[in-house]
Amino acid sequence: MSPQTGSRLLPLLVVAVLGAGAWAFFDTFSNIGYAPTQPIPFSHKIHAGTNKIPCLYCHSSAERSRHATVPAENVCMNCHTVVAIDKPNIQKLTSLYQSEQGVPWVRVHRLPDHVYFPHKWHVAKGIACQQCHGEVQTMDVVKQVAPLKMGWCITCHRQNKATQECSACHM
Amino acid sequence: MSHVEGGATTPQTPKTPKYWTSVADFEGEPGVRDLQSREFKTPSETPTELPSRRDFLKLLGAGAAFAAAGCARKPVEKILPYLKAPEEITPGNALYYASTCGECPAACGVLVKTREGRPIKLEGNPDHPLTRGGLCARGQSSVLNLYDPDRLKSPASIQRSNGAASAATWGEIDKKAVRALQQAAEQGKSVVLLSGTITSPSTLALAGEFLRSFPASEHVVYDAVSSDSIARAQELSYGARLVPGYDLEKADVIVSLGADFLGSWLSPVEFARGFSSRRRPESGAMSRLIVLEPSMSLTGTNADWRVRVRPDDLYPVAMALAHELLVREPRGSLSGDAAVAAAVRPFPAESVETAAGIPQGTLAALANELWEARGRGLVLAGPQAAPAAHAVGLQVAVNLLNSALGNEGVTVNAASASNQAQGSEESMTRLVERMRAGDVGVLLVYGTNPAFTLPAAVGFADAMKRVPFAVSFSDRIDETALLGDAVAPDTSHLESWNDHEPRRGVRSLSQPTITPLCDVRPVQETLLAWARFIGKGSLAATTATWHDWLKERWRTEVYPAVDAAAPFDLFWEGALRTGVVRLGTPAASPRPFRSGSMTGLPEPAAGTDRALTLVLFAPTALYDGRSANNAWIQELPDPVTKVAWDNVALVAPSRAKQLGLTGPTENVLAGEVIVVDAGHAKLEIPVFIQPGLHPDVIAIAVGYGRSAAGRVGNRVGQNAFALAEVTGGRIGTAGIAVRVQNTGRRASVAMSQGHQSTEDRPIIFESTFVEYQKDPRSGNESHDHLPSMWTRHKYPGHKWGMAVDLTACIGCSACMVACRSENNVPVVGKQVIGQGREMDWIKIDRYYSGDPENPETVHQAMLCQHCENAPCETVCPVLATTHSAEGLNVQTYNRCVGTRYCSNNCPYKARRFNWWEYSEVKEKSLRLVLNPDVTVRTKGIMEKCTMCVQRIRDGKEHAKALGIPVKDGDIQTACMQTCPTDAIVFGDLNDPQSRVAKLAKNDRGYHVLQELNTLPSITYQTKIRNREEGSA
């Protein structure tokens, strides 16, 4: 390698090192493990684990829309007009519902606005909710288990021979 | 003839004329050429403006702030689910409601797209019999009005003494109004409803019932853009006051005397549909459009034959045409009528031609052409194109021509008359007199803004002082509301119920698609409430809401008139679903022409007064200025001048030379400011050199210069309504003698075209219909297959493509606003447009050819061509712009680092760079109009047409869910959906049966800059003009 070639390669090397550094830096700040406290300590463990309520009973939009959605309060009230009405948190929920106030849930899983992720087609393909959201049925407090980053999406798409078109997710 | 040899430079085909974009471009001013050759202009070359402008623009730039991802901990975001989820709403899925556009009285059918309960876009309703899926630029814009932060949040009281407004409750306003109404009734004074045209039969009936309960009352209808002279002339000629329906799809020859039916007059979408259905060379026949006009209207730019005529010569020209047909060479049934003959005899063609300065023989040729197409022709005249003294006479002459030619009852259809223009200028001016005399006790103002649109000479503001109580139903404290006592704000057309009957026999419904965003109330509810408080008349006892009232009228009036087998409730649901029903109407039949209407018409003018004459016109974008606070409308460049955010004084090139005036050019974005002095009023306004204008004419668009529209529309341009004159109760907007004086100052003018150059490469191919019939490839002879270094892409599934028909495109620019609405394209403002940094993904370029004094025009939609060999893709260093497996050239915003190499390398100049953070929005309400399916772009990244990739996705997902293949026509881009002339066709080029695949292969199809071998996915169809060689 001539010295000239070396000096030409040097900037590339610097970029590569900086890039790798930045990658490592950003990755440490991924949101894995994010488990915020919710206004009502809703336990997926009780609902989906112990009582075996199917995910799609409450997150019914996941089959029909891009959004899985947090269920509307009237879905909670389907059961909680009779079930566990003596519990203080259910009473809190009921009073919020009756006074026509929403529950300000804290969002756990969030994709950037420039990503189109349709729950519908992933559910239709038979991908289990747990594959991205973890073993939610064991969680008292929901926490993020997957990085939800593009590399993670693409890996799965590659393995399953799904589309890798840019415009499949970015539009 | 081949395009191959010579590589980049291509010899022109003999038929291809030289195209130019302005007079400066035509004359090849060196500065212009130099500037056009540069990719990006630096801001220092453009006039600077006050820094507050930037803040103000942030108000407009639509967009939600991106959450920072990556190194920062994500912001805590809340999710508020529905309390009780509405059954029909699935978050993430759009719902469409059939409704009616309320932007203007044309009342086109729309589908309102809602997401999570908020309207985000309007689309044309394909089931509407008149507009058939088309929607104009203003209709597309009207969804933004809903979220206008300057709308009144609640009713308001106005202090008459100082015009100060204060918020009020509905209770206070009701009390005030009821007291005033009762007082007026006690004192025997009139209660007057002053409104714009109301196309809703139910609202009209309700207002009628309301007014009937007062001893003295009147409903005065006043339209600033008026068709009153037509209604008056129809009354004279045929006995009934109406504006007929015009069926352009039946017309082989259309002669327009200053009627801008494709731009702003009466029902442009319906007319564009009808007109363009007869402009298909492939069908073997083409209609012919002949325009005689003083200004250069959008209709004029589409003429096959265009003659420039002074406004005061339009009436003599129409009479001379009648003279040719009925006297010089008597033809047809009316030729024997003595009264008719006596009236037209003073107008022999030769002397009219001499006086009007048009070539001898023009009118004889025109008359022959009309006679050849008798019963299949149509003569139209602009209701405000002639001076006030001529306006009715011109329309009577037109009635005579249509009757004599047998067009009456065929293309002129009184059986299905138009309800879209009911205004009467005489009743308006009479009302002002009565107000001044103190006759009017209460004035209710609804859907009209006379304080802005009436010339000062009428004295409306003074007369208002004599009205004890005036209340406006405007959604803001506009110029008229400021002169009154209270504002009882009406809802937006997207928030309330209504019905419409744009033409007799076509009934459509409006339904609310969102709960009112402010404390506003439909005007109909307000009237019902007041009637109940007063306790008199038929409405007093009713407990019905406006919705009940409307439904009841449909039960008793509409339901029996349709042949419905279903019970009413089912019929009602069906009507809501389709949005429109047809009632049985009698077929059109010719009405006998009353030759008595020919008596008392104006005589030919004695002298020849060739002074400068003023023409005011309603522009395609702003119309009468009602939505001046809508940034999408303000930013829409005028289809002819390409000036945005301003009105200008149009001057013909020869006249400008003579007066020593210079307008804005591509490198000097400022025009000399002139004083246009009409005697009774004057205006200071920048000059714009407009090819095609009659040299005696100064033309100015109205609708600009609002003072109480809101933060966007205030003080944009000048109010040209002030220059109108009043003659015998009629309001004249044309043929006003003016003098001009140069102030020597210059004012900035921003144009959306001209900052880039085609460098004389042929990008438009055109021919004539005669030539086309001999050879369909006429004008488009070269289709070369160039050798390529690249291996062709493979498109195993779909390959999306588009066809744009230059013959069908009229330049109306509806597609531009549809694209903004669909794709969250930001508004950038005047200064940035001046820098050549407009953001539109699709724009309509307008090119002239021929003589600058009367050029031919072609409109060309320019957008990303989605090239197979895309020059942008090869230069992107970060793979942000790539080729999809379906032939789309896709842009991945989050990859883009803003090198702008792609834009530099794009031969079509179709890429747009975010120079500013347009996505920062101060006004939260404006975020609600964003399409949640499309990423909002941030500063520093490149964007461009995606062929509505989100709509393609929706179409594919829909087909996938049903397990069927995607059907041709199921996926429509936003521009294609709204196009009133069907000039844009999108589809799958891999499907040989698709419309776009057939168009891509047809003889008129060509690719722009095909010699570059970029292999665009967009095929243009040649422009075919229906003219004889050399007759232009």
Interface residues (C-beta under 8 A of the other chain):
Chain A: F25 F26 F29 N31 Y34 P36 S61 R64 S65 R66 H67 T69 V70 P71 A72 E73 N74 V75 Y97 E100 Q101 G102 V103 P104 W105 V106 R107 R110 P112 D113 H114 Y116 P118 K120 W121 E165 C166 S167 H170 M171
Chain B: A64 F66 A67 A69 G70 C71 A72 R73 K74 V76 E77 K78 I79 L80 P81 Y82 L83 K84 A85 T90 P91 G92 N93 T882 S884 A885 E886 L888 V890 T892 Y893 N894 R895 D933 V934 T935 V936 T946 V949 Q950 R953 E957
